[in-house]
Amino acid sequence: MRVWILFVLCLAGHAMAAPVSHTACETEVGANPVQIDVGEFDEAIEIVEDVVAENPCLNHHCKKGKVCEVDESNTPMCVCQDPTTCPAADGEFEHVSVKNPTACSNSETITCLPVTNKKKKQMMPCLDSELSEFPLRMRDWLKNVLVTLYERDEDNNLLTEKQKLRVKKIYENEKRLQAGDHSLDLLAHDFQKNYNMYIFPVHWQFGQLDQHPSDGYLTHTELSPLRAPLIPMEHCTTRFFEQCDADSDNYIALDEWAACFGIKEQDVDNDLII
C-alpha cells in the first residue's frame, strides 16, 4: 500500500511541474545547426584575373630568312634564321640550309632547298662524269639566287643599285630558264643558248666570297662559306674547287674561277665585281 501511494505522488509531481518549451531548442529545417557570427565585411573582395601579355612578334613582320625575337625590353626585332629551323624532311628529300656567304652580316636570305639524301651522297666518290655535271647545276643555282634576291629586295639591302641593274636584265628576259628540277641536257642547252645570262652571276659570286681581304684571289677560308653548305648537296664540291686552282698555288684567281664555270676568257671582267 505504501509503495502504491509513493507511485501516485510521483505521478502527481510530474503533472504539476511547469511544461518546458522546446521551441527554442528545435532546429528549423534547412537552417545551419551551428550558428557562427560572421559579422559584416568591411570591404568587397577584389577578384584579380591573370592577364596574358600579347606576344610583340605576332604583328612584327620579318623578311624571309629572318625570324622575330624580342630583346630585353620586350621589343620585337628581326634576326637571322637559325639554319637548324629548316622544315623537316619530306619523303626521299631533306631540307638543307643554304645561305649566301655574308647572310648574317648584310641581311641576305637563307634558303632551304630540297636535295637528295646527303648521307648517300657523302659515301659516294666523285666520278669524272659527275664532276663535269657540277658546273651545270651550280651556274643555274647562282642565277636563280640572284633572281630571288632581286625579287625580295624591298628595302635595297640585298643588292646594290649596280647589281640590281645587271640582274634586272636577267629577270626580265623572257628566255630565262625558270627555277626547277631540270635535266642536265636542258641545263647544258640553256647555257649555250643564253650564255650571257650566266656571266654576271659567276662574277657576282666571286665578289661575294673575295672579302677577307678583297684582293682578287679566293683562299680556302674565303671559299668555306659557300663550300660547306654545298657539300651535303653536291659530293663533287671539294674536288671541283680543287680543280679550279689550275696552278695549284692554293689561290683561285678570277680567271681560274670563271674558267671553272665555262665563262670564256674574253668575258672575264674585273669591272663586273660590283
Secondary structure by P-SEA (a helix, b strand, c coil): caaaaaaaaaaaaaaaccccccccccccccccccccccccccbbbbbbbbbbbcccccccccccccccccccccbbbbccccccccccccccbbbbbbbcccccccbbbbbbbbbccaaaaaaccccaaaaaaaaaaaaaaaaaaaaaaaaaccccccccaaaaaaaaaaaacccccccccccaaaaaaaaaaccccaaaaaaaaaaaacccccccccccccaaaaaaaacccccaaaaaaaaacccccccccaaaaaaaaccccccccccccc
